[in-house]
């Protein structure tokens, strides 16, 4: 019992609840949202929400896929119109827009991966803010994490829904 309490407290301290069928619930009190993310992905909090890094590939140095969930104020411009047209989507049961784009992977002297990254971003505009849930993966991985991303989208919940 004591061990279970410690595990629960650790999960709450990191913003994720215990594993539930391979997923954890991430709650962001400041951003007023929650969603399920793969339980074995690394959580990196930021000022707007969090980034969730996929586990590294075994035995090779590679670019990791990641999912983000963020809340931005209306004062921050999102340059998504430059990536192409949006398609209708749903986030938290509300009408949203989905953007998809491809761009070259970042290059550096120490590590120069070849290829492109693919990004899917679902954007929910509210009166006072914008929520963005996105998945970025190397194009070489294709839709490897499409199911995880879809689950995160389906479980995304905004606290102050109308």
DAGI-V460334 format. One record per residue. N is the residue number from 0. RES is the residue in one letter. PHI is phi in whole degrees, -180 to 180 (NA if undefined). PSI is psi in degrees with one decimal (none if undefined). OMEGA is omega in whole degrees, -180 to 180 (NA if undefined). Layout:
N&RES&PHI&PSI&OMEGA  N&RES&PHI&PSI&OMEGA
//
This chain:
0&X&NA&-43.1&-180  1&X&-61&-41.1&180  2&X&-64&-40.9&179  3&X&-63&-42.8&179  4&X&-61&-41.4&180  5&X&-64&-43.3&179  6&X&-62&-42.0&179  7&X&-63&-43.3&179  8&X&-64&-40.1&178  9&X&-64&-42.3&179  10&X&-63&-42.7&179  11&X&-67&-35.6&-179  12&X&-66&-30.8&-179  13&X&-91&-5.0&178  14&X&92&0.9&179  15&X&-121&144.0&177  16&X&-87&170.0&-180  17&X&-58&162.1&-178  18&X&-58&140.3&175  19&X&-138&100.6&-179  20&X&52&45.1&177  21&X&84&2.7&180  22&X&-127&154.6&174  23&X&-124&153.1&177  24&X&-93&121.9&175  25&X&-100&126.3&177  26&X&-118&132.6&178  27&X&-118&99.7&-177  28&X&-63&-42.1&-180  29&X&-63&-42.8&-179  30&X&-81&-15.9&179  31&X&71&35.3&179  32&X&-144&164.6&174  33&X&-147&160.6&177  34&X&-165&162.1&175  35&X&-92&138.2&179  36&X&-132&157.1&178  37&X&-56&131.6&-174  38&X&-65&-25.9&-177  39&X&-94&9.5&177  40&X&-90&144.6&-179  41&X&-78&131.6&180  42&X&-96&126.3&175  43&X&-123&109.8&-180  44&X&-76&149.7&174  45&X&-139&-178.0&-177  46&X&-65&-24.1&-176  47&X&-106&-11.2&-177  48&X&164&-119.5&-179  49&X&-158&158.6&173  50&X&-117&141.2&-178  51&X&-123&112.1&-176  52&X&-91&130.9&175  53&X&-65&153.5&177  54&X&-59&147.6&-180  55&X&-67&152.3&176  56&X&-65&147.5&-177  57&X&-77&127.4&173  58&X&71&10.6&178  59&X&-146&147.5&176  60&X&-86&120.7&-177  61&X&-148&168.8&176  62&X&-77&133.4&-179  63&X&-95&141.8&173  64&X&-72&153.2&177  65&X&-150&153.7&177  66&X&-115&143.9&175  67&X&-127&151.4&173  68&X&-139&116.6&-174  69&X&-138&156.0&174  70&X&-125&124.7&180  71&X&-117&149.2&173  72&X&-73&158.5&180  73&X&-65&-15.0&-180  74&X&-78&-11.4&180  75&X&-96&116.0&-179  76&X&-72&134.6&174  77&X&-104&123.7&-173  78&X&-88&33.5&-175  79&X&-70&-23.1&179  80&X&-63&-21.5&-179  81&X&-79&-13.0&-176  82&X&-94&-6.3&179  83&X&128&-179.7&-177  84&X&-71&154.4&178  85&X&-95&153.6&173  86&X&-116&153.2&180  87&X&-63&143.1&179  88&X&-148&176.8&177  89&X&-132&137.9&176  90&X&-142&124.9&-177  91&X&59&31.7&180  92&X&75&9.0&-178  93&X&-116&153.2&179  94&X&-64&130.7&-179  95&X&-137&-176.8&178  96&X&-128&143.5&176  97&X&-115&134.4&177  98&X&-119&145.9&175  99&X&-135&138.3&176  100&X&-154&163.1&-179  101&X&-127&138.2&176  102&X&-151&159.5&180  103&X&-62&143.9&175  104&X&-64&147.8&179  105&X&-64&144.9&-179  106&X&-113&146.6&175  107&X&-147&159.2&-180  108&X&-62&-35.4&-177  109&X&-79&-30.0&-173  110&X&-149&111.9&-177  111&X&-122&81.3&179  112&X&-67&150.4&179  113&X&-98&150.5&174  114&X&108&-165.6&-176  115&X&-120&164.8&171  116&X&-109&148.7&176  117&X&-112&133.9&180  118&X&-124&134.9&169  119&X&-120&126.0&-180  120&X&-130&127.1&176  121&X&-108&126.6&-172  122&X&-119&127.0&177  123&X&-115&112.1&179  124&X&-92&129.4&176  125&X&-116&177.3&-178  126&X&-59&-42.3&-174  127&X&-115&-1.6&-176  128&X&-158&175.5&178  129&X&-133&131.8&174  130&X&-104&137.0&178  131&X&-131&124.3&174  132&X&-118&124.4&-175  133&X&-138&159.4&174  134&X&-130&127.2&177  135&X&-121&126.7&-179  136&X&-140&150.6&171  137&X&-61&139.6&-180  138&X&-57&-29.6&-180  139&X&-64&-20.5&179  140&X&-89&-8.7&179  141&X&57&-133.9&-180  142&X&-97&33.3&-176  143&X&-52&-38.0&-177  144&X&-108&20.7&-179  145&X&-60&-40.8&-179  146&X&-66&-40.4&179  147&X&-66&-41.6&179  148&X&-64&-43.2&180  149&X&-61&-41.1&179  150&X&-65&-40.3&177  151&X&-62&-41.2&178  152&X&-64&-44.3&-177  153&X&-67&-26.7&-178  154&X&-101&-1.3&179  155&X&-63&131.7&-177  156&X&-135&127.5&177  157&X&-97&129.0&-177  158&X&-63&-41.2&-175  159&X&-100&47.8&179  160&X&-62&150.0&180  161&X&-69&none&NA
//
